Amino acid sequence: MEKKYIPISCDFYDEIELLALRKSTCKVIFRNVNEEEEMIEGVISNVFSKNKEEFLVMDGEMKIRLDRLVSINGMPLPDVC
């Protein structure tokens, strides 16, 4: 079962939206369901909210909940909102 969603920093969210708009190739590190870090490289194709949770979509396929992010392009996810 997934933990309760914790909103991320608004500034970091804005950075994610900019990367999606620019269609930049990104290196995304996130924690999977086993709490292990994974890395994926690709283009962020969408950022959206559903059921009070925020997600990004990589290359139109892989969906990552934003509070599972560790870093994007070496920028760590801030600890504060």
Secondary structure, DSSP 8 states (H G I E B T S, - for coil): ---------HHHHHHHHHHHHHT-EEEEEEE-TTS-EEEEEEEEEEEEEETTEEEEEETTTEEEEGGGEEEETTEE--S--
